[in-house]
């Protein structure tokens, strides 16, 4: 949509409550703007069902450019629910813009995923699974839904959870849950008979059993005791297990807060 046809209030602010709006701030004298324009227009056509493009000439609408602090052009801002949620400047290549869009454009099922996450935090796993599965059927690459489903399947089906974790490898913002899930899956699927004989072996196996039961207090206490007795048993896995549990629960979880200092002291 060109500038002369734009009603900013209607076409950007109000429209963005129904669909994300990408606003390209440009000017006729700007060579990089002319380079970027066909790329954005091509992407807008390709992703017409996901977002719309609006072009604002900063020479014609300096008040809008000033209001949104456009200091250099081209400047592209993403509006959702009447607010700017992300932006970039400069004539980026198409592949880089597509990656940016992948991270910036919110899923149409974001509210469903957020509700499923709330159910998960409340321990209502059945309801969380139902919602997460529904989202993944409609949007198989929804990373938040994949990460949540990974957590929900982690202890009941570690093999499936491990497969899901591999789909998130290399995705920005998902390194912690990916690494945590892969470590926990390794422990849950570990052939106990292959563990080397050592006085801490039974303590280590018991900590893994507590982990499988989702008794995180007992699991952490056990792994910390193994660290104190023989830190490098099974390739330093007790230390790695504690970190994985903290990442799985989150840094602000009461169990993480309770055991973090004990864990750190056990390392020295």
KEMARPA-230083 format. One line per field, with one value per residue (C-alpha): residue number from 1; residue in three letters; x negated, y, z negated. Coordinates in nm, 2 decimals. Layout:
pos: NUM ...
code: ALA ...
xx: X ...
yy: Y ...
zz: Z ...
//
This chain:
pos: 1 2 3 4 5 6 7 8 9 10 11 12 13 14 15 16 17 18 19 20 21 22 23 24 25 26 27 28 29 30 31 32 33 34 35 36 37 38 39 40 41 42 43 44 45 46 47 48 49 50 51 52 53 54 55 56 57 58 59 60 61 62 63 64 65 66 67 68 69 70 71 72 73 74 75 76 77 78 79 80 81 82 83 84 85 86 87 88 89 90 91 92 93 94 95 96 97 98 99 100 101 102 103 104 105 106 107 108 109 110 111 112 113 114 115 116 117 118 119 120 121 122 123 124 125 126 127 128 129 130 131 132 133 134 135 136 137 138 139 140 141 142 143 144 145 146 147 148 149 150 151 152 153 154 155 156 157 158 159 160 161 162 163 164 165 166 167 168 169 170 171 172 173 174 175 176 177 178 179 180 181 182 183 184 185 186 187 188 189 190 191 192 193 194 195 196 197 198 199 200 201 202 203 204 205 206 207 208 209 210 211 212 213 214 215 216 217 218 219 220 221 222 223 224 225 226 227 228 229 230 231 232 233 234 235 236 237 238 239 240 241 242 243 244 245 246 247 248 249 250 251 252 253 254 255 256 257 258 259 260 261 262 263 264 265 266 267 268
code: UNK UNK UNK UNK UNK UNK UNK UNK UNK UNK UNK UNK UNK UNK UNK UNK UNK UNK UNK UNK UNK UNK UNK UNK UNK UNK UNK UNK UNK UNK UNK UNK UNK UNK UNK UNK UNK UNK UNK UNK UNK UNK UNK UNK UNK UNK UNK UNK UNK UNK UNK UNK UNK UNK UNK UNK UNK UNK UNK UNK UNK UNK UNK UNK UNK UNK UNK UNK UNK UNK UNK UNK UNK UNK UNK UNK UNK UNK UNK UNK UNK UNK UNK UNK UNK UNK UNK UNK UNK UNK UNK UNK UNK UNK UNK UNK UNK UNK UNK UNK UNK UNK UNK UNK UNK UNK UNK UNK UNK UNK UNK UNK UNK UNK UNK UNK UNK UNK UNK UNK UNK UNK UNK UNK UNK UNK UNK UNK UNK UNK UNK UNK UNK UNK UNK UNK UNK UNK UNK UNK UNK UNK UNK UNK UNK UNK UNK UNK UNK UNK UNK UNK UNK UNK UNK UNK UNK UNK UNK UNK UNK UNK UNK UNK UNK UNK UNK UNK UNK UNK UNK UNK UNK UNK UNK UNK UNK UNK UNK UNK UNK UNK UNK UNK UNK UNK UNK UNK UNK UNK UNK UNK UNK UNK UNK UNK UNK UNK UNK UNK UNK UNK UNK UNK UNK UNK UNK UNK UNK UNK UNK UNK UNK UNK UNK UNK UNK UNK UNK UNK UNK UNK UNK UNK UNK UNK UNK UNK UNK UNK UNK UNK UNK UNK UNK UNK UNK UNK UNK UNK UNK UNK UNK UNK UNK UNK UNK UNK UNK UNK UNK UNK UNK UNK UNK UNK UNK UNK UNK UNK UNK UNK UNK UNK UNK UNK UNK UNK
xx: 0.00 -0.16 -0.17 0.09 0.35 0.26 0.48 0.23 0.48 0.70 0.45 0.18 0.29 0.64 0.55 0.27 0.52 0.64 0.32 -0.05 -0.14 -0.49 -0.55 -0.83 -0.95 -1.12 -1.18 -1.22 -1.58 -1.70 -1.88 -1.88 -1.50 -1.46 -1.67 -1.46 -1.11 -1.08 -1.21 -0.95 -0.68 -0.77 -0.77 -0.43 -0.28 -0.44 -0.31 0.02 0.21 -0.03 -0.09 -0.04 -0.28 -0.22 -0.47 -0.52 -0.71 -0.89 -0.90 -0.52 -0.45 -0.73 -0.50 -0.45 -0.82 -0.90 -0.64 -0.80 -1.16 -1.26 -1.62 -1.75 -1.59 -1.49 -1.34 -1.09 -0.87 -0.63 -0.30 -0.09 0.21 0.13 -0.23 -0.57 -0.70 -1.01 -1.20 -1.51 -1.70 -1.89 -1.84 -1.89 -1.90 -1.58 -1.70 -1.78 -1.45 -1.27 -1.46 -1.37 -1.00 -1.01 -1.12 -0.92 -0.57 -0.36 -0.17 0.20 0.22 0.02 0.31 0.37 0.01 0.01 0.31 0.15 -0.16 0.06 0.22 -0.13 -0.24 0.08 0.01 0.31 0.10 0.39 0.54 0.20 0.13 0.47 0.41 0.05 0.14 0.42 0.18 -0.08 0.18 0.26 -0.10 -0.35 -0.65 -0.52 -0.84 -0.67 -0.42 -0.70 -0.90 -0.59 -0.50 -0.86 -0.83 -0.49 -0.63 -0.97 -0.90 -0.62 -0.79 -1.16 -1.22 -0.95 -1.08 -1.43 -1.30 -1.11 -1.42 -1.62 -1.36 -1.46 -1.83 -1.99 -1.67 -1.73 -1.58 -1.55 -1.90 -1.82 -1.52 -1.69 -2.00 -1.80 -1.57 -1.85 -2.04 -1.73 -1.64 -1.99 -1.95 -1.60 -1.71 -2.05 -2.12 -2.19 -2.38 -2.65 -2.74 -3.08 -3.11 -3.18 -3.05 -2.84 -2.68 -2.36 -2.32 -2.35 -2.09 -1.86 -1.88 -1.79 -1.50 -1.38 -1.42 -1.20 -0.93 -0.96 -1.06 -1.30 -1.39 -1.51 -1.68 -1.88 -1.97 -2.10 -2.29 -2.45 -2.56 -2.72 -2.91 -3.04 -3.15 -3.28 -3.20 -3.32 -3.13 -2.96 -3.13 -3.03 -2.67 -2.54 -2.65 -2.50 -2.18 -2.14 -2.18 -1.93 -1.67 -1.73 -1.68 -1.37 -1.21 -1.32 -1.56 -1.27 -1.11 -1.11 -1.30 -1.57 -1.61 -1.63 -1.91 -2.11 -2.34 -2.38 -2.47 -2.73 -2.89 -2.92 -3.15 -3.42
yy: 0.00 0.33 0.64 0.84 0.58 0.54 0.63 0.55 0.52 0.28 0.10 0.05 0.10 -0.04 -0.31 -0.43 -0.56 -0.81 -0.88 -0.77 -0.47 -0.41 -0.04 0.06 0.42 0.54 0.85 0.89 1.02 0.71 0.46 0.18 0.24 0.17 -0.15 -0.27 -0.19 -0.47 -0.73 -0.62 -0.62 -0.97 -1.10 -0.92 -1.11 -1.44 -1.40 -1.22 -1.44 -1.36 -0.98 -0.67 -0.41 -0.03 0.22 0.56 0.83 1.02 1.34 1.34 1.23 1.37 1.38 1.01 0.95 1.17 1.01 0.67 0.80 0.71 0.84 0.68 0.51 0.26 0.18 -0.11 -0.14 -0.43 -0.32 -0.56 -0.45 -0.08 -0.10 -0.15 -0.49 -0.51 -0.33 -0.32 -0.05 -0.07 -0.27 -0.62 -0.92 -1.12 -1.43 -1.22 -1.04 -1.37 -1.49 -1.17 -1.22 -1.58 -1.45 -1.13 -1.22 -1.36 -1.68 -1.65 -1.92 -1.73 -1.70 -2.07 -2.15 -1.89 -2.06 -2.41 -2.27 -2.15 -2.49 -2.65 -2.41 -2.51 -2.88 -2.93 -3.13 -3.30 -2.96 -2.83 -3.13 -3.10 -2.73 -2.78 -3.07 -2.86 -2.58 -2.81 -2.97 -2.63 -2.49 -2.77 -2.53 -2.32 -2.32 -2.22 -2.51 -2.75 -2.64 -2.67 -3.01 -3.12 -3.04 -3.21 -3.53 -3.53 -3.77 -3.98 -4.03 -3.91 -4.06 -3.84 -3.54 -3.60 -3.60 -3.27 -3.11 -3.17 -2.96 -2.66 -2.70 -2.37 -2.17 -1.84 -1.84 -2.22 -2.33 -2.37 -2.60 -2.79 -2.86 -2.94 -3.18 -3.36 -3.41 -3.52 -3.76 -3.91 -3.98 -4.12 -4.36 -4.44 -4.82 -4.85 -5.18 -4.99 -4.75 -4.81 -4.95 -4.69 -4.62 -4.33 -4.55 -4.64 -4.28 -4.17 -4.43 -4.33 -3.96 -4.06 -4.25 -3.95 -3.74 -3.99 -3.95 -3.57 -3.55 -3.26 -3.19 -3.54 -3.56 -3.24 -3.34 -3.68 -3.53 -3.27 -3.54 -3.73 -3.41 -3.38 -3.74 -3.79 -3.50 -3.66 -3.98 -4.07 -3.78 -3.51 -3.59 -3.50 -3.14 -3.14 -3.29 -3.01 -2.74 -2.92 -2.93 -2.56 -2.48 -2.70 -2.55 -2.19 -1.97 -1.82 -2.16 -2.22 -2.54 -2.38 -2.10 -2.35 -2.56 -2.32 -2.21 -2.57 -2.67 -2.39 -2.47 -2.84 -2.75 -2.61
zz: 0.00 0.11 -0.11 0.08 0.00 -0.36 -0.66 -0.93 -1.21 -1.01 -0.79 -1.05 -1.41 -1.38 -1.12 -1.34 -1.59 -1.33 -1.14 -1.19 -0.98 -0.85 -0.79 -0.55 -0.62 -0.31 -0.08 0.29 0.27 0.06 0.28 0.02 -0.02 0.36 0.32 0.02 0.17 0.42 0.16 -0.09 0.18 0.29 -0.07 -0.13 0.16 0.05 -0.31 -0.24 -0.48 -0.77 -0.75 -0.54 -0.41 -0.44 -0.30 -0.46 -0.28 -0.55 -0.34 -0.31 -0.67 -0.88 -1.19 -1.18 -1.12 -1.42 -1.64 -1.58 -1.61 -1.26 -1.26 -0.94 -0.64 -0.53 -0.86 -0.89 -1.20 -1.28 -1.44 -1.64 -1.85 -1.78 -1.91 -1.75 -1.86 -1.65 -1.37 -1.16 -0.96 -0.63 -0.31 -0.44 -0.20 -0.15 -0.34 -0.64 -0.63 -0.61 -0.92 -1.10 -1.01 -1.13 -1.47 -1.48 -1.34 -1.62 -1.56 -1.51 -1.78 -2.04 -2.28 -2.26 -2.33 -2.62 -2.77 -2.73 -2.91 -3.20 -3.22 -3.23 -3.52 -3.71 -3.67 -3.43 -3.19 -3.01 -2.92 -2.82 -2.59 -2.42 -2.34 -2.23 -2.01 -1.85 -1.77 -1.62 -1.40 -1.26 -1.27 -1.28 -1.30 -1.60 -1.81 -2.13 -2.10 -2.02 -2.32 -2.55 -2.40 -2.45 -2.83 -2.85 -2.69 -2.86 -3.15 -2.99 -2.65 -2.66 -2.31 -2.16 -2.36 -2.23 -1.87 -1.94 -2.09 -1.77 -1.58 -1.80 -1.77 -1.65 -1.70 -1.88 -2.23 -2.26 -2.35 -2.72 -2.69 -2.41 -2.61 -2.93 -2.75 -2.58 -2.91 -3.10 -2.81 -2.83 -3.20 -3.17 -2.89 -3.04 -3.06 -3.43 -3.39 -3.19 -3.46 -3.61 -3.96 -4.23 -4.58 -4.44 -4.17 -4.38 -4.49 -4.12 -4.00 -4.28 -4.18 -3.83 -3.96 -4.15 -3.84 -3.64 -3.91 -3.87 -4.24 -4.16 -4.53 -4.58 -4.24 -4.30 -4.65 -4.52 -4.23 -4.45 -4.69 -4.40 -4.30 -4.65 -4.66 -4.31 -4.07 -3.75 -3.78 -3.45 -3.27 -3.52 -3.45 -3.80 -3.75 -3.40 -3.54 -3.80 -3.54 -3.31 -3.60 -3.67 -3.30 -3.28 -3.59 -3.52 -3.72 -3.93 -4.03 -4.40 -4.37 -4.15 -4.41 -4.69 -4.54 -4.33 -4.61 -4.74 -4.39 -4.34 -4.68 -4.59 -4.30 -4.51
//
